Amino acid sequence: MALLISDECINCDVCEPECPNGAISQGTDIYIIAPELCTECIGHHDKPQCMEVCPVDCISQDPDVVEDKDSLYQKFLKISA
């Protein structure tokens, strides 16, 4: 699954620079994650870095974008090619 930032986001700016795929950007009100770029850090790290640094735990898996680890790894290979 791609990750999703909830409206509990406080715009603290710590998640955006941690994303190795550039999937996180400032939205209208809160930060957003582009599902086509999110690999949950597979290929880069053991755990999603945005979730690791978020001080309010407002990042979770997006139930609307279901992907298994192999699909996420294939996306990583495509993005990093």
Phi and psi in degrees as GROMACS dihedral restraints (atoms count N, CA, C in turn):
[ dihedral_restraints ]
;  ai    aj    ak    al  type     phi  dphi    fc
    3     4     5     6     1   -76.1    20    10
    4     5     6     7     1   167.6    20    10
    6     7     8     9     1  -100.3    20    10
    7     8     9    10     1   161.6    20    10
    9    10    11    12     1  -138.1    20    10
   10    11    12    13     1   137.1    20    10
   12    13    14    15     1  -100.5    20    10
   13    14    15    16     1   126.5    20    10
   15    16    17    18     1   -84.0    20    10
   16    17    18    19     1   172.9    20    10
   18    19    20    21     1   -73.0    20    10
   19    20    21    22     1     2.8    20    10
   21    22    23    24     1   -79.0    20    10
   22    23    24    25     1    -5.7    20    10
   24    25    26    27     1   -55.7    20    10
   25    26    27    28     1   134.5    20    10
   27    28    29    30     1  -105.2    20    10
   28    29    30    31     1    11.8    20    10
   30    31    32    33     1    54.5    20    10
   31    32    33    34     1    45.8    20    10
   33    34    35    36     1   -80.9    20    10
   34    35    36    37     1   -10.1    20    10
   36    37    38    39     1    73.8    20    10
   37    38    39    40     1    10.2    20    10
   39    40    41    42     1   -86.5    20    10
   40    41    42    43     1   -24.4    20    10
   42    43    44    45     1   -78.1    20    10
   43    44    45    46     1   -39.8    20    10
   45    46    47    48     1   -54.6    20    10
   46    47    48    49     1   -50.1    20    10
   48    49    50    51     1   -70.8    20    10
   49    50    51    52     1   -14.9    20    10
   51    52    53    54     1   -81.7    20    10
   52    53    54    55     1   -16.8    20    10
   54    55    56    57     1   -77.6    20    10
   55    56    57    58     1   115.6    20    10
   57    58    59    60     1   -72.5    20    10
   58    59    60    61     1   -13.8    20    10
   60    61    62    63     1  -103.1    20    10
   61    62    63    64     1    -1.6    20    10
   63    64    65    66     1    67.1    20    10
   64    65    66    67     1    29.5    20    10
   66    67    68    69     1   -81.8    20    10
   67    68    69    70     1   -15.6    20    10
   69    70    71    72     1  -101.9    20    10
   70    71    72    73     1   132.6    20    10
   72    73    74    75     1  -146.0    20    10
   73    74    75    76     1   164.9    20    10
   75    76    77    78     1   -75.6    20    10
   76    77    78    79     1   123.9    20    10
   78    79    80    81     1   -92.0    20    10
   79    80    81    82     1  -164.6    20    10
   81    82    83    84     1   -63.6    20    10
   82    83    84    85     1   -47.2    20    10
   84    85    86    87     1  -115.6    20    10
   85    86    87    88     1   -33.5    20    10
   87    88    89    90     1  -138.4    20    10
   88    89    90    91     1   171.9    20    10
   90    91    92    93     1   -69.0    20    10
   91    92    93    94     1   150.7    20    10
   93    94    95    96     1  -130.1    20    10
   94    95    96    97     1   158.6    20    10
   96    97    98    99     1  -118.3    20    10
   97    98    99   100     1   125.8    20    10
   99   100   101   102     1   -78.4    20    10
  100   101   102   103     1   112.7    20    10
  102   103   104   105     1   -61.5    20    10
  103   104   105   106     1   -27.2    20    10
  105   106   107   108     1   -72.2    20    10
  106   107   108   109     1   -13.9    20    10
  108   109   110   111     1  -110.0    20    10
  109   110   111   112     1   -15.5    20    10
  111   112   113   114     1   -79.7    20    10
  112   113   114   115     1   123.7    20    10
  114   115   116   117     1  -116.8    20    10
  115   116   117   118     1    13.2    20    10
  117   118   119   120     1    55.1    20    10
  118   119   120   121     1    30.1    20    10
  120   121   122   123     1    68.5    20    10
  121   122   123   124     1     8.4    20    10
  123   124   125   126     1   -61.4    20    10
  124   125   126   127     1   132.9    20    10
  126   127   128   129     1    97.1    20    10
  127   128   129   130     1   -17.3    20    10
  129   130   131   132     1  -118.2    20    10
  130   131   132   133     1   -49.0    20    10
  132   133   134   135     1  -139.2    20    10
  133   134   135   136     1   164.5    20    10
  135   136   137   138     1   -75.0    20    10
  136   137   138   139     1   -28.1    20    10
  138   139   140   141     1  -132.2    20    10
  139   140   141   142     1   151.5    20    10
  141   142   143   144     1   -60.1    20    10
  142   143   144   145     1   120.4    20    10
  144   145   146   147     1   -67.8    20    10
  145   146   147   148     1   -32.5    20    10
  147   148   149   150     1   -63.0    20    10
  148   149   150   151     1   -39.7    20    10
  150   151   152   153     1   -67.7    20    10
  151   152   153   154     1   -34.6    20    10
  153   154   155   156     1   -65.7    20    10
  154   155   156   157     1   -36.0    20    10
  156   157   158   159     1   -98.3    20    10
  157   158   159   160     1   -11.5    20    10
  159   160   161   162     1   -65.6    20    10
  160   161   162   163     1   120.4    20    10
  162   163   164   165     1   -76.4    20    10
  163   164   165   166     1   -14.9    20    10
  165   166   167   168     1  -115.8    20    10
  166   167   168   169     1     8.0    20    10
  168   169   170   171     1    49.7    20    10
  169   170   171   172     1    50.0    20    10
  171   172   173   174     1  -101.1    20    10
  172   173   174   175     1    12.4    20    10
  174   175   176   177     1  -111.8    20    10
  175   176   177   178     1   128.3    20    10
  177   178   179   180     1  -141.5    20    10
  178   179   180   181     1   177.1    20    10
  180   181   182   183     1   -73.6    20    10
  181   182   183   184     1   141.5    20    10
  183   184   185   186     1   -85.9    20    10
  184   185   186   187     1   111.9    20    10
  186   187   188   189     1   -66.6    20    10
  187   188   189   190     1   -15.4    20    10
  189   190   191   192     1   -87.2    20    10
  190   191   192   193     1   -10.0    20    10
  192   193   194   195     1  -127.3    20    10
  193   194   195   196     1    83.5    20    10
  195   196   197   198     1   -89.3    20    10
  196   197   198   199     1   121.5    20    10
  198   199   200   201     1  -142.0    20    10
  199   200   201   202     1   141.0    20    10
  201   202   203   204     1   -88.6    20    10
  202   203   204   205     1   174.1    20    10
  204   205   206   207     1   -61.5    20    10
  205   206   207   208     1   -35.7    20    10
  207   208   209   210     1   -65.7    20    10
  208   209   210   211     1   -42.2    20    10
  210   211   212   213     1   -62.9    20    10
  211   212   213   214     1   -41.2    20    10
  213   214   215   216     1   -64.3    20    10
  214   215   216   217     1   -38.4    20    10
  216   217   218   219     1   -67.8    20    10
  217   218   219   220     1   -39.9    20    10
  219   220   221   222     1   -63.5    20    10
  220   221   222   223     1   -37.3    20    10
  222   223   224   225     1   -65.6    20    10
  223   224   225   226     1   -41.5    20    10
  225   226   227   228     1   -57.1    20    10
  226   227   228   229     1   -46.0    20    10
  228   229   230   231     1   -62.0    20    10
  229   230   231   232     1   -41.0    20    10
  231   232   233   234     1   -66.7    20    10
  232   233   234   235     1   -44.2    20    10
  234   235   236   237     1   -66.4    20    10
  235   236   237   238     1   -39.7    20    10
  237   238   239   240     1   -88.2    20    10
  238   239   240   241     1    -0.6    20    10
